[in-house]
Amino acid sequence: MQNITIQDLYDLNYTLAADYLKQFQYPWEALEGIKNMIIALGATLSFEDYDYVSENVWIHKTAKVFPSAYIGAPCIIGANTEVRHCAFIRGSALIGENCVVGNSVELKNVILFDHVQVPHYNYVGDSILGYHSHMGAGSITSNVKSDKTLVVVKNEEEILETGLKKMGAMLGDFVEVGCNSVLNPGTVIGQNSNIYPTSCVRGVIPENSIWKHDGIIIRKY
């Protein structure tokens, strides 16, 4: 299946998880090891740059975390990132530099590359969001199928088994997700693509594309 590998989707210069991700072909293969990766990575961070605020929680000294935010372990929050009022970071979250985790946003088992914005009422679980990707207000990743079967990635007639019960969305670099959209389990969105607001998205969206509605996809000019 083409254009859905880690190499296709992400510039690894913009995440502390680069060496970890290089081990895998497809991004969802990295999901099960995020927790252990964060713990190992955190142990290598400089105390000159990061505060060790609780067990397996590292927050960069330049990050701004509102007092009402909940930060579960393990977690790394990068430089100049802002975690806003009542954010709920459940754990196993690697959050890059210059990110925004907004009001009432919930994160669980995720990698957020640098400059990712999830600023308003988003749920992001079992997902990887690439450099400069942005989720509009109220947009979420759905990470479990309603029938609880294992998630597959579908690209037209091709089907790739993931072997995972929980998998949200893989967003490439510079992806824009419109407000109140739902990204169904196994969604993969290529670099520089846009999702219209209030969309219900599934499958593989090619790079440099626009998902309009009801599965209609057009190429950007």
C-alpha positions as CSV (number, residue, x, y, z in Angstrom):
1,M,0.0,0.0,0.0
2,Q,1.5,3.3,-1.2
3,N,2.0,6.7,0.6
4,I,1.1,5.6,4.1
5,T,4.5,4.7,5.5
6,I,6.3,6.8,8.2
7,Q,8.7,8.0,5.5
8,D,5.8,9.2,3.4
9,L,3.9,11.0,6.2
10,Y,6.4,12.5,8.5
11,D,9.6,14.6,8.6
12,L,11.3,13.0,11.5
13,N,13.4,16.1,12.2
14,Y,10.5,17.5,14.2
15,T,10.0,14.9,16.9
16,L,12.0,13.5,19.8
17,A,10.6,10.1,18.7
18,A,12.6,10.0,15.5
19,D,14.9,7.1,16.4
20,Y,12.0,5.1,17.8
21,L,9.8,5.7,14.7
22,K,12.6,4.7,12.3
23,Q,12.2,1.1,13.5
24,F,8.8,0.8,11.8
25,Q,7.4,0.9,8.3
26,Y,3.8,2.0,9.1
27,P,3.1,4.5,11.9
28,W,0.4,2.4,13.7
29,E,3.1,-0.2,14.3
30,A,4.6,2.3,16.8
31,L,1.4,2.7,18.9
32,E,1.9,-0.2,21.3
33,G,5.4,0.9,22.4
34,I,4.7,4.6,23.0
35,K,4.5,4.2,26.8
36,N,7.9,2.5,27.1
37,M,9.5,4.8,24.6
38,I,8.5,7.9,26.6
39,I,9.9,6.5,29.8
40,A,13.2,5.6,28.2
41,L,13.4,8.9,26.4
42,G,12.6,10.9,29.5
43,A,15.5,9.4,31.3
44,T,17.8,10.9,28.8
45,L,16.5,14.5,29.1
46,S,18.6,17.2,30.7
47,F,17.4,18.6,34.0
48,E,18.7,21.9,32.8
49,D,16.0,22.0,30.2
50,Y,13.2,19.9,31.7
51,D,11.4,19.8,35.1
52,Y,10.7,16.3,36.5
53,V,7.4,17.2,38.0
54,S,6.2,13.7,39.0
55,E,7.1,10.1,38.2
56,N,7.8,9.8,34.5
57,V,6.5,13.3,33.7
58,W,8.9,15.7,32.1
59,I,7.9,19.3,31.3
60,H,10.2,21.7,29.5
61,K,11.0,24.8,31.5
62,T,9.7,27.1,28.8
63,A,6.3,25.2,28.5
64,K,3.2,26.8,30.0
65,V,0.9,24.4,31.7
66,F,-2.3,25.8,33.3
67,P,-2.8,24.8,36.9
68,S,-6.1,23.1,36.1
69,A,-4.6,20.8,33.5
70,Y,-4.2,17.1,34.4
71,I,-0.9,15.5,33.3
72,G,-0.8,11.7,33.6
73,A,2.3,9.6,33.3
74,P,4.3,8.9,31.2
75,C,4.4,12.2,29.4
76,I,6.9,14.6,27.9
77,I,5.9,18.2,27.1
78,G,8.3,20.1,24.8
79,A,9.7,23.6,24.7
80,N,7.3,26.6,24.3
81,T,4.2,24.3,24.3
82,E,1.0,25.5,26.0
83,V,-1.3,23.1,27.8
84,R,-4.5,25.1,28.6
85,H,-7.3,25.1,31.1
86,C,-8.7,21.7,32.0
87,A,-6.7,19.7,29.4
88,F,-6.7,16.0,30.3
89,I,-3.5,14.2,29.3
90,R,-4.3,10.6,30.4
91,G,-0.7,9.4,29.8
92,S,1.6,7.9,27.2
93,A,1.8,11.3,25.4
94,L,4.8,12.7,23.7
95,I,4.0,16.3,23.0
96,G,6.6,18.2,20.8
97,E,7.8,21.8,20.8
98,N,5.5,24.8,20.1
99,C,2.3,22.8,20.4
100,V,-1.1,23.8,21.7
101,V,-3.2,21.4,23.8
102,G,-6.3,23.4,24.5
103,N,-9.3,23.7,26.7
104,S,-10.9,20.3,27.6
105,V,-8.7,18.4,25.1
106,E,-8.1,14.8,26.0
107,L,-4.9,12.9,24.8
108,K,-4.1,9.3,25.3
109,N,-1.3,7.2,23.8
110,V,-0.2,9.8,21.2
111,I,2.8,11.3,19.5
112,L,2.4,15.0,18.6
113,F,5.2,16.3,16.4
114,D,6.4,19.9,16.8
115,H,3.9,22.8,16.1
116,V,0.8,20.5,16.4
117,Q,-2.4,22.3,17.5
118,V,-5.3,20.5,19.2
119,P,-6.7,23.7,20.7
120,H,-10.4,23.2,21.3
121,Y,-12.4,20.3,22.7
122,N,-10.5,17.6,20.8
123,Y,-10.1,13.9,21.7
124,V,-6.9,12.3,20.3
125,G,-6.2,8.7,21.2
126,D,-3.9,6.0,19.8
127,S,-2.8,8.5,17.0
128,I,0.2,10.2,15.6
129,L,-0.1,13.8,14.4
130,G,2.6,15.2,12.1
131,Y,4.5,18.5,12.0
132,H,2.2,21.5,11.8
133,S,-1.0,19.5,11.7
134,H,-4.1,21.1,13.2
135,M,-7.4,19.8,14.4
136,G,-10.3,22.2,14.3
137,A,-12.6,22.8,17.2
138,G,-14.5,19.7,18.2
139,S,-12.8,17.3,15.8
140,I,-11.9,13.9,17.2
141,T,-10.2,10.6,16.5
142,S,-12.4,7.6,17.0
143,N,-10.0,4.8,18.0
144,V,-12.3,1.7,18.5
145,K,-14.7,0.2,16.0
146,S,-18.3,-0.1,17.1
147,D,-18.2,-3.9,16.7
148,K,-14.9,-4.1,18.6
149,T,-13.2,-6.0,15.8
150,L,-9.6,-5.3,14.8
151,V,-8.9,-2.1,12.9
152,V,-7.9,-2.3,9.2
153,V,-6.6,0.4,6.9
154,K,-8.5,0.7,3.7
155,N,-7.3,2.3,0.5
156,E,-10.0,1.8,-2.1
157,E,-9.9,-1.9,-2.8
158,E,-6.8,-2.6,-0.7
159,I,-7.1,-3.6,2.9
160,L,-4.2,-3.8,5.4
161,E,-4.6,-5.6,8.7
162,T,-3.2,-3.7,11.6
163,G,-3.8,-6.3,14.3
164,L,-4.9,-3.5,16.7
165,K,-8.1,-3.2,18.5
166,K,-7.3,0.5,19.2
167,M,-6.1,2.8,16.4
168,G,-7.1,6.3,15.8
169,A,-5.7,8.4,13.0
170,M,-2.4,9.0,11.4
171,L,-2.1,12.6,10.3
172,G,0.8,13.6,8.0
173,D,2.7,16.9,8.2
174,F,0.6,20.0,7.5
175,V,-2.8,18.3,7.7
176,E,-5.8,20.5,8.4
177,V,-8.9,18.9,10.0
178,G,-12.1,20.9,9.9
179,C,-14.2,21.6,12.9
180,N,-16.5,18.9,14.3
181,S,-15.0,16.2,12.1
182,V,-14.7,12.6,13.1
183,L,-11.7,10.6,12.0
184,N,-12.8,6.9,12.1
185,P,-10.5,4.1,13.3
186,G,-7.7,3.4,10.8
187,T,-7.8,6.8,9.0
188,V,-4.6,7.9,7.4
189,I,-4.3,11.4,6.0
190,G,-1.4,12.3,3.7
191,Q,0.8,15.4,3.9
192,N,-0.7,18.8,3.1
193,S,-4.3,17.5,2.9
194,N,-7.5,19.2,4.2
195,I,-10.6,17.8,5.7
196,Y,-13.8,19.8,5.4
197,P,-15.7,20.7,8.6
198,T,-18.3,18.2,9.9
199,S,-16.8,15.4,7.9
200,C,-17.0,11.7,8.8
201,V,-13.7,10.4,7.4
202,R,-12.4,6.9,6.9
203,G,-9.7,5.1,4.9
204,V,-6.6,6.7,3.3
205,I,-6.7,10.3,2.1
206,P,-3.9,11.0,-0.4
207,E,-1.4,13.8,0.1
208,N,-2.2,17.2,-1.3
209,S,-5.9,16.4,-1.3
210,I,-9.2,17.8,0.0
211,W,-11.8,15.6,1.6
212,K,-15.1,17.4,0.8
213,H,-18.0,15.2,1.9
214,D,-19.3,11.6,1.5
215,G,-16.0,10.3,0.4
216,I,-15.5,12.8,-2.4
217,I,-11.8,13.7,-2.6
218,I,-10.2,16.2,-5.0
219,R,-6.6,17.0,-5.6
220,K,-5.2,20.4,-4.7
221,Y,-3.9,22.4,-7.6
